[in-house]
Amino acid sequence: MRKIWRLILKGELGQALPITLALLVIGGLTIVPSLNLTFSSVKNSRMLEEGIKGTYAAEAGVEDALWSLANGVSPSSQLSDNIN
């Protein structure tokens, strides 16, 4: 691989600027999609976390109602805490 690069660049002065510009363009074109992927992954994980919390809250409510019915206690109709 080095031999190929040496043959290509042999006797060619001033190649640093075009190579640097090409690398900057490639980097610029690849960083935008990777940032979009990162932000969408964060958004999806937050939505998944909220869904899991909602499922756990609903399951806890059902368990509380079943426990109240099994022990002869009337289920509470008023929450002691705020939901949010």
Biopython code that builds the backbone (N, CA, C, O; Angstrom):
import numpy as np
from Bio.PDB.StructureBuilder import StructureBuilder

atoms = [
    (1, "MET", "N", (0.828, -1.189, 0.000)),
    (1, "MET", "CA", (0.000, 0.000, 0.000)),
    (1, "MET", "C", (0.871, 1.250, 0.000)),
    (1, "MET", "O", (0.583, 2.217, -0.705)),
    (2, "ARG", "N", (1.945, 1.225, 0.800)),
    (2, "ARG", "CA", (2.834, 2.386, 0.844)),
    (2, "ARG", "C", (3.527, 2.594, -0.494)),
    (2, "ARG", "O", (3.748, 3.729, -0.917)),
    (3, "LYS", "N", (3.868, 1.497, -1.156)),
    (3, "LYS", "CA", (4.525, 1.614, -2.455)),
    (3, "LYS", "C", (3.614, 2.290, -3.469)),
    (3, "LYS", "O", (4.056, 3.094, -4.290)),
    (4, "ILE", "N", (2.342, 1.949, -3.395)),
    (4, "ILE", "CA", (1.385, 2.560, -4.322)),
    (4, "ILE", "C", (1.284, 4.055, -4.065)),
    (4, "ILE", "O", (1.296, 4.849, -5.007)),
    (5, "TRP", "N", (1.183, 4.449, -2.793)),
    (5, "TRP", "CA", (1.108, 5.871, -2.460)),
    (5, "TRP", "C", (2.380, 6.601, -2.872)),
    (5, "TRP", "O", (2.319, 7.730, -3.359)),
    (6, "ARG", "N", (3.520, 5.969, -2.681)),
    (6, "ARG", "CA", (4.783, 6.602, -3.078)),
    (6, "ARG", "C", (4.843, 6.793, -4.590)),
    (6, "ARG", "O", (5.327, 7.818, -5.070)),
    (7, "LEU", "N", (4.355, 5.812, -5.336)),
    (7, "LEU", "CA", (4.348, 5.951, -6.791)),
    (7, "LEU", "C", (3.401, 7.057, -7.246)),
    (7, "LEU", "O", (3.696, 7.797, -8.185)),
    (8, "ILE", "N", (2.269, 7.155, -6.573)),
    (8, "ILE", "CA", (1.293, 8.181, -6.943)),
    (8, "ILE", "C", (1.816, 9.570, -6.609)),
    (8, "ILE", "O", (1.685, 10.495, -7.410)),
    (9, "LEU", "N", (2.402, 9.716, -5.443)),
    (9, "LEU", "CA", (2.824, 11.030, -4.967)),
    (9, "LEU", "C", (4.271, 11.368, -5.322)),
    (9, "LEU", "O", (4.750, 12.438, -4.948)),
    (10, "LYS", "N", (4.967, 10.508, -6.018)),
    (10, "LYS", "CA", (6.374, 10.744, -6.348)),
    (10, "LYS", "C", (6.500, 11.941, -7.293)),
    (10, "LYS", "O", (5.924, 11.968, -8.381)),
    (11, "GLY", "N", (7.258, 12.909, -6.846)),
    (11, "GLY", "CA", (7.492, 14.088, -7.671)),
    (11, "GLY", "C", (6.315, 15.047, -7.725)),
    (11, "GLY", "O", (6.355, 16.022, -8.475)),
    (12, "GLU", "N", (5.296, 14.802, -6.967)),
    (12, "GLU", "CA", (4.126, 15.683, -6.969)),
    (12, "GLU", "C", (4.181, 16.594, -5.753)),
    (12, "GLU", "O", (3.919, 16.157, -4.633)),
    (13, "LEU", "N", (4.513, 17.830, -5.966)),
    (13, "LEU", "CA", (4.524, 18.800, -4.876)),
    (13, "LEU", "C", (3.177, 19.494, -4.821)),
    (13, "LEU", "O", (2.519, 19.659, -5.849)),
    (14, "GLY", "N", (2.765, 19.900, -3.637)),
    (14, "GLY", "CA", (1.497, 20.612, -3.487)),
    (14, "GLY", "C", (0.292, 19.700, -3.394)),
    (14, "GLY", "O", (-0.830, 20.144, -3.635)),
    (15, "GLN", "N", (0.489, 18.465, -3.058)),
    (15, "GLN", "CA", (-0.621, 17.531, -2.939)),
    (15, "GLN", "C", (-1.295, 17.588, -1.573)),
    (15, "GLN", "O", (-2.374, 17.023, -1.394)),
    (16, "ALA", "N", (-0.681, 18.256, -0.617)),
    (16, "ALA", "CA", (-1.218, 18.255, 0.745)),
    (16, "ALA", "C", (-2.569, 18.954, 0.820)),
    (16, "ALA", "O", (-3.474, 18.465, 1.496)),
    (17, "LEU", "N", (-2.721, 20.072, 0.149)),
    (17, "LEU", "CA", (-3.983, 20.815, 0.215)),
    (17, "LEU", "C", (-5.145, 20.029, -0.390)),
    (17, "LEU", "O", (-6.178, 19.911, 0.268)),
    (18, "PRO", "N", (-5.039, 19.489, -1.594)),
    (18, "PRO", "CA", (-6.176, 18.719, -2.125)),
    (18, "PRO", "C", (-6.523, 17.487, -1.289)),
    (18, "PRO", "O", (-7.695, 17.155, -1.116)),
    (19, "ILE", "N", (-5.489, 16.812, -0.772)),
    (19, "ILE", "CA", (-5.761, 15.639, 0.065)),
    (19, "ILE", "C", (-6.459, 16.059, 1.347)),
    (19, "ILE", "O", (-7.401, 15.397, 1.786)),
    (20, "THR", "N", (-6.009, 17.153, 1.955)),
    (20, "THR", "CA", (-6.633, 17.650, 3.181)),
    (20, "THR", "C", (-8.069, 18.073, 2.927)),
    (20, "THR", "O", (-8.956, 17.773, 3.726)),
    (21, "LEU", "N", (-8.305, 18.770, 1.821)),
    (21, "LEU", "CA", (-9.671, 19.187, 1.495)),
    (21, "LEU", "C", (-10.574, 17.980, 1.237)),
    (21, "LEU", "O", (-11.739, 17.977, 1.634)),
    (22, "ALA", "N", (-10.045, 16.971, 0.581)),
    (22, "ALA", "CA", (-10.842, 15.765, 0.339)),
    (22, "ALA", "C", (-11.198, 15.073, 1.653)),
    (22, "ALA", "O", (-12.325, 14.611, 1.830)),
    (23, "LEU", "N", (-10.242, 15.003, 2.567)),
    (23, "LEU", "CA", (-10.526, 14.396, 3.869)),
    (23, "LEU", "C", (-11.541, 15.212, 4.660)),
    (23, "LEU", "O", (-12.389, 14.643, 5.347)),
    (24, "LEU", "N", (-11.465, 16.535, 4.570)),
    (24, "LEU", "CA", (-12.451, 17.378, 5.252)),
    (24, "LEU", "C", (-13.850, 17.182, 4.673)),
    (24, "LEU", "O", (-14.830, 17.144, 5.416)),
    (25, "VAL", "N", (-13.944, 17.059, 3.363)),
    (25, "VAL", "CA", (-15.249, 16.834, 2.732)),
    (25, "VAL", "C", (-15.816, 15.483, 3.154)),
    (25, "VAL", "O", (-16.996, 15.376, 3.488)),
    (26, "ILE", "N", (-14.979, 14.460, 3.139)),
    (26, "ILE", "CA", (-15.437, 13.127, 3.554)),
    (26, "ILE", "C", (-15.872, 13.146, 5.016)),
    (26, "ILE", "O", (-16.896, 12.563, 5.369)),
    (27, "GLY", "N", (-15.095, 13.815, 5.864)),
    (27, "GLY", "CA", (-15.469, 13.921, 7.276)),
    (27, "GLY", "C", (-16.765, 14.691, 7.468)),
    (27, "GLY", "O", (-17.605, 14.310, 8.282)),
    (28, "GLY", "N", (-16.927, 15.777, 6.717)),
    (28, "GLY", "CA", (-18.157, 16.563, 6.819)),
    (28, "GLY", "C", (-19.378, 15.801, 6.353)),
    (28, "GLY", "O", (-20.464, 15.955, 6.910)),
    (29, "LEU", "N", (-19.202, 14.982, 5.333)),
    (29, "LEU", "CA", (-20.334, 14.206, 4.826)),
    (29, "LEU", "C", (-20.703, 13.038, 5.732)),
    (29, "LEU", "O", (-21.850, 12.590, 5.728)),
    (30, "THR", "N", (-19.759, 12.552, 6.494)),
    (30, "THR", "CA", (-20.068, 11.416, 7.367)),
    (30, "THR", "C", (-20.496, 11.825, 8.763)),
    (30, "THR", "O", (-21.130, 11.034, 9.462)),
    (31, "ILE", "N", (-20.169, 13.032, 9.189)),
    (31, "ILE", "CA", (-20.505, 13.410, 10.566)),
    (31, "ILE", "C", (-21.987, 13.754, 10.717)),
    (31, "ILE", "O", (-22.569, 13.502, 11.772)),
    (32, "VAL", "N", (-22.603, 14.320, 9.689)),
    (32, "VAL", "CA", (-24.019, 14.687, 9.792)),
    (32, "VAL", "C", (-24.908, 13.448, 9.952)),
    (32, "VAL", "O", (-25.747, 13.437, 10.853)),
    (33, "PRO", "N", (-24.769, 12.416, 9.132)),
    (33, "PRO", "CA", (-25.600, 11.225, 9.359)),
    (33, "PRO", "C", (-25.336, 10.539, 10.698)),
    (33, "PRO", "O", (-26.252, 10.005, 11.321)),
    (34, "SER", "N", (-24.075, 10.560, 11.133)),
    (34, "SER", "CA", (-23.798, 9.916, 12.422)),
    (34, "SER", "C", (-24.416, 10.699, 13.575)),
    (34, "SER", "O", (-24.870, 10.095, 14.547)),
    (35, "LEU", "N", (-24.443, 12.019, 13.491)),
    (35, "LEU", "CA", (-25.112, 12.811, 14.528)),
    (35, "LEU", "C", (-26.620, 12.582, 14.500)),
    (35, "LEU", "O", (-27.251, 12.489, 15.552)),
    (36, "ASN", "N", (-27.200, 12.491, 13.307)),
    (36, "ASN", "CA", (-28.633, 12.196, 13.204)),
    (36, "ASN", "C", (-28.958, 10.839, 13.815)),
    (36, "ASN", "O", (-29.964, 10.693, 14.508)),
    (37, "LEU", "N", (-28.120, 9.856, 13.564)),
    (37, "LEU", "CA", (-28.332, 8.532, 14.145)),
    (37, "LEU", "C", (-28.243, 8.580, 15.661)),
    (37, "LEU", "O", (-29.038, 7.941, 16.350)),
    (38, "THR", "N", (-27.288, 9.328, 16.184)),
    (38, "THR", "CA", (-27.129, 9.439, 17.634)),
    (38, "THR", "C", (-28.348, 10.089, 18.269)),
    (38, "THR", "O", (-28.873, 9.586, 19.262)),
    (39, "PHE", "N", (-28.804, 11.209, 17.700)),
    (39, "PHE", "CA", (-29.950, 11.903, 18.282)),
    (39, "PHE", "C", (-31.228, 11.080, 18.172)),
    (39, "PHE", "O", (-32.044, 11.092, 19.094)),
    (40, "SER", "N", (-31.418, 10.368, 17.069)),
    (40, "SER", "CA", (-32.623, 9.548, 16.959)),
    (40, "SER", "C", (-32.561, 8.359, 17.921)),
    (40, "SER", "O", (-33.595, 7.929, 18.434)),
    (41, "SER", "N", (-31.374, 7.830, 18.169)),
    (41, "SER", "CA", (-31.247, 6.737, 19.137)),
    (41, "SER", "C", (-31.577, 7.212, 20.545)),
    (41, "SER", "O", (-32.229, 6.499, 21.308)),
    (42, "VAL", "N", (-31.128, 8.414, 20.888)),
    (42, "VAL", "CA", (-31.439, 8.972, 22.209)),
    (42, "VAL", "C", (-32.939, 9.198, 22.338)),
    (42, "VAL", "O", (-33.525, 8.901, 23.379)),
    (43, "LYS", "N", (-33.558, 9.718, 21.293)),
    (43, "LYS", "CA", (-35.002, 9.969, 21.323)),
    (43, "LYS", "C", (-35.777, 8.657, 21.470)),
    (43, "LYS", "O", (-36.727, 8.578, 22.249)),
    (44, "ASN", "N", (-35.372, 7.637, 20.727)),
    (44, "ASN", "CA", (-36.052, 6.342, 20.816)),
    (44, "ASN", "C", (-35.885, 5.704, 22.185)),
    (44, "ASN", "O", (-36.820, 5.089, 22.698)),
    (45, "SER", "N", (-34.712, 5.840, 22.780)),
    (45, "SER", "CA", (-34.513, 5.245, 24.103)),
    (45, "SER", "C", (-35.339, 5.970, 25.155)),
    (45, "SER", "O", (-35.829, 5.341, 26.093)),
    (46, "ARG", "N", (-35.502, 7.279, 25.017)),
    (46, "ARG", "CA", (-36.362, 8.019, 25.957)),
    (46, "ARG", "C", (-37.816, 7.593, 25.820)),
    (46, "ARG", "O", (-38.516, 7.424, 26.819)),
    (47, "MET", "N", (-38.272, 7.418, 24.577)),
    (47, "MET", "CA", (-39.649, 6.981, 24.367)),
    (47, "MET", "C", (-39.866, 5.578, 24.928)),
    (47, "MET", "O", (-40.909, 5.298, 25.519)),
    (48, "LEU", "N", (-38.899, 4.713, 24.745)),
    (48, "LEU", "CA", (-38.996, 3.357, 25.285)),
    (48, "LEU", "C", (-39.024, 3.379, 26.805)),
    (48, "LEU", "O", (-39.780, 2.631, 27.425)),
    (49, "GLU", "N", (-38.208, 4.231, 27.405)),
    (49, "GLU", "CA", (-38.178, 4.336, 28.864)),
    (49, "GLU", "C", (-39.514, 4.832, 29.406)),
    (49, "GLU", "O", (-39.999, 4.325, 30.417)),
    (50, "GLU", "N", (-40.116, 5.825, 28.740)),
    (50, "GLU", "CA", (-41.419, 6.322, 29.182)),
    (50, "GLU", "C", (-42.486, 5.238, 29.063)),
    (50, "GLU", "O", (-43.350, 5.122, 29.932)),
    (51, "GLY", "N", (-42.433, 4.452, 28.004)),
    (51, "GLY", "CA", (-43.393, 3.362, 27.838)),
    (51, "GLY", "C", (-43.245, 2.306, 28.921)),
    (51, "GLY", "O", (-44.237, 1.788, 29.433)),
    (52, "ILE", "N", (-42.009, 1.990, 29.265)),
    (52, "ILE", "CA", (-41.768, 1.002, 30.323)),
    (52, "ILE", "C", (-42.259, 1.525, 31.661)),
    (52, "ILE", "O", (-42.860, 0.780, 32.436)),
    (53, "LYS", "N", (-42.009, 2.804, 31.943)),
    (53, "LYS", "CA", (-42.489, 3.385, 33.204)),
    (53, "LYS", "C", (-44.010, 3.364, 33.266)),
    (53, "LYS", "O", (-44.583, 3.098, 34.323)),
    (54, "GLY", "N", (-44.666, 3.642, 32.148)),
    (54, "GLY", "CA", (-46.126, 3.588, 32.117)),
    (54, "GLY", "C", (-46.652, 2.185, 32.351)),
    (54, "GLY", "O", (-47.648, 1.994, 33.049)),
    (55, "THR", "N", (-45.982, 1.209, 31.768)),
    (55, "THR", "CA", (-46.384, -0.185, 31.970)),
    (55, "THR", "C", (-46.222, -0.594, 33.425)),
    (55, "THR", "O", (-47.096, -1.250, 33.992)),
    (56, "TYR", "N", (-45.099, -0.207, 34.033)),
    (56, "TYR", "CA", (-44.882, -0.530, 35.446)),
    (56, "TYR", "C", (-45.920, 0.143, 36.335)),
    (56, "TYR", "O", (-46.394, -0.460, 37.299)),
    (57, "ALA", "N", (-46.277, 1.388, 36.021)),
    (57, "ALA", "CA", (-47.275, 2.095, 36.825)),
    (57, "ALA", "C", (-48.642, 1.420, 36.704)),
    (57, "ALA", "O", (-49.345, 1.258, 37.702)),
    (58, "ALA", "N", (-49.018, 1.028, 35.493)),
    (58, "ALA", "CA", (-50.303, 0.358, 35.305)),
    (58, "ALA", "C", (-50.320, -0.994, 36.014)),
    (58, "ALA", "O", (-51.319, -1.370, 36.626)),
    (59, "GLU", "N", (-49.215, -1.715, 35.927)),
    (59, "GLU", "CA", (-49.130, -3.016, 36.591)),
    (59, "GLU", "C", (-49.201, -2.869, 38.110)),
    (59, "GLU", "O", (-49.812, -3.693, 38.791)),
    (60, "ALA", "N", (-48.576, -1.819, 38.635)),
    (60, "ALA", "CA", (-48.633, -1.580, 40.080)),
    (60, "ALA", "C", (-50.052, -1.242, 40.517)),
    (60, "ALA", "O", (-50.487, -1.660, 41.591)),
    (61, "GLY", "N", (-50.774, -0.492, 39.696)),
    (61, "GLY", "CA", (-52.163, -0.169, 40.020)),
    (61, "GLY", "C", (-53.049, -1.400, 40.033)),
    (61, "GLY", "O", (-53.905, -1.548, 40.905)),
    (62, "VAL", "N", (-52.847, -2.273, 39.074)),
    (62, "VAL", "CA", (-53.634, -3.509, 39.022)),
    (62, "VAL", "C", (-53.312, -4.387, 40.226)),
    (62, "VAL", "O", (-54.216, -4.956, 40.837)),
    (63, "GLU", "N", (-52.037, -4.501, 40.570)),
    (63, "GLU", "CA", (-51.659, -5.301, 41.739)),
    (63, "GLU", "C", (-52.246, -4.723, 43.020)),
    (63, "GLU", "O", (-52.674, -5.469, 43.900)),
    (64, "ASP", "N", (-52.267, -3.400, 43.128)),
    (64, "ASP", "CA", (-52.843, -2.762, 44.316)),
    (64, "ASP", "C", (-54.339, -3.044, 44.404)),
    (64, "ASP", "O", (-54.858, -3.332, 45.482)),
    (65, "ALA", "N", (-55.029, -2.960, 43.268)),
    (65, "ALA", "CA", (-56.467, -3.235, 43.277)),
    (65, "ALA", "C", (-56.745, -4.698, 43.610)),
    (65, "ALA", "O", (-57.670, -4.995, 44.366)),
    (66, "LEU", "N", (-55.956, -5.612, 43.054)),
    (66, "LEU", "CA", (-56.147, -7.030, 43.368)),
    (66, "LEU", "C", (-55.859, -7.326, 44.833)),
    (66, "LEU", "O", (-56.574, -8.111, 45.456)),
    (67, "TRP", "N", (-54.825, -6.709, 45.388)),
    (67, "TRP", "CA", (-54.513, -6.907, 46.803)),
    (67, "TRP", "C", (-55.643, -6.375, 47.672)),
    (67, "TRP", "O", (-56.034, -7.009, 48.653)),
    (68, "SER", "N", (-56.170, -5.199, 47.304)),
    (68, "SER", "CA", (-57.272, -4.617, 48.080)),
    (68, "SER", "C", (-58.498, -5.517, 48.044)),
    (68, "SER", "O", (-59.150, -5.714, 49.069)),
    (69, "LEU", "N", (-58.818, -6.063, 46.882)),
    (69, "LEU", "CA", (-59.978, -6.945, 46.769)),
    (69, "LEU", "C", (-59.754, -8.263, 47.509)),
    (69, "LEU", "O", (-60.687, -8.805, 48.101)),
    (70, "ALA", "N", (-58.536, -8.779, 47.479)),
    (70, "ALA", "CA", (-58.249, -10.051, 48.151)),
    (70, "ALA", "C", (-58.275, -9.909, 49.662)),
    (70, "ALA", "O", (-58.600, -10.870, 50.360)),
    (71, "ASN", "N", (-57.940, -8.732, 50.190)),
    (71, "ASN", "CA", (-57.889, -8.523, 51.635)),
    (71, "ASN", "C", (-59.125, -7.818, 52.181)),
    (71, "ASN", "O", (-59.155, -7.454, 53.357)),
    (72, "GLY", "N", (-60.132, -7.622, 51.359)),
    (72, "GLY", "CA", (-61.384, -7.037, 51.824)),
    (72, "GLY", "C", (-61.305, -5.549, 52.096)),
    (72, "GLY", "O", (-62.162, -5.004, 52.791)),
    (73, "VAL", "N", (-60.317, -4.897, 51.576)),
    (73, "VAL", "CA", (-60.176, -3.449, 51.747)),
    (73, "VAL", "C", (-60.644, -2.792, 50.461)),
    (73, "VAL", "O", (-60.336, -3.259, 49.364)),
    (74, "SER", "N", (-61.392, -1.701, 50.605)),
    (74, "SER", "CA", (-61.843, -1.032, 49.383)),
    (74, "SER", "C", (-60.653, -0.326, 48.717)),
    (74, "SER", "O", (-59.858, 0.329, 49.392)),
    (75, "PRO", "N", (-60.541, -0.461, 47.417)),
    (75, "PRO", "CA", (-59.430, 0.191, 46.711)),
    (75, "PRO", "C", (-59.526, 1.706, 46.835)),
    (75, "PRO", "O", (-60.617, 2.276, 46.796)),
    (76, "SER", "N", (-58.396, 2.336, 46.982)),
    (76, "SER", "CA", (-58.405, 3.795, 47.125)),
    (76, "SER", "C", (-58.739, 4.429, 45.787)),
    (76, "SER", "O", (-58.216, 4.032, 44.745)),
    (77, "SER", "N", (-59.615, 5.414, 45.831)),
    (77, "SER", "CA", (-59.995, 6.103, 44.597)),
    (77, "SER", "C", (-59.197, 7.385, 44.418)),
    (77, "SER", "O", (-59.217, 7.984, 43.343)),
    (78, "GLN", "N", (-58.505, 7.804, 45.451)),
    (78, "GLN", "CA", (-57.697, 9.022, 45.400)),
    (78, "GLN", "C", (-56.225, 8.647, 45.520)),
    (78, "GLN", "O", (-55.848, 7.864, 46.392)),
    (79, "LEU", "N", (-55.406, 9.199, 44.654)),
    (79, "LEU", "CA", (-53.975, 8.938, 44.724)),
    (79, "LEU", "C", (-53.348, 9.770, 45.828)),
    (79, "LEU", "O", (-53.735, 10.918, 46.044)),
    (80, "SER", "N", (-52.391, 9.197, 46.518)),
    (80, "SER", "CA", (-51.712, 9.943, 47.573)),
    (80, "SER", "C", (-50.622, 10.845, 47.008)),
    (80, "SER", "O", (-50.246, 11.829, 47.645)),
    (81, "ASP", "N", (-50.117, 10.527, 45.837)),
    (81, "ASP", "CA", (-49.062, 11.324, 45.209)),
    (81, "ASP", "C", (-49.511, 11.802, 43.843)),
    (81, "ASP", "O", (-50.472, 11.291, 43.267)),
    (82, "ASN", "N", (-48.798, 12.791, 43.341)),
    (82, "ASN", "CA", (-49.042, 13.235, 41.976)),
    (82, "ASN", "C", (-48.449, 12.234, 40.999)),
    (82, "ASN", "O", (-47.440, 11.592, 41.290)),
    (83, "ILE", "N", (-49.071, 12.106, 39.854)),
    (83, "ILE", "CA", (-48.579, 11.182, 38.841)),
    (83, "ILE", "C", (-47.298, 11.715, 38.217)),
    (83, "ILE", "O", (-46.370, 10.952, 37.947)),
    (84, "ASN", "N", (-47.245, 12.997, 37.992)),
    (84, "ASN", "CA", (-46.063, 13.576, 37.351)),
    (84, "ASN", "C", (-45.053, 13.822, 38.404)),
    (84, "ASN", "O", (-43.961, 14.310, 38.112)),
]
sb = StructureBuilder()
sb.init_structure("model")
sb.init_model(0)
sb.init_chain("A")
sb.init_seg("    ")
for serial, (resi, resn, name, xyz) in enumerate(atoms, 1):
    if name == "N":
        sb.init_residue(resn, " ", resi, " ")
    sb.init_atom(name, np.array(xyz, "f"), 0.0, 1.0, " ", f" {name:<3s}", serial, name[0])
structure = sb.get_structure()
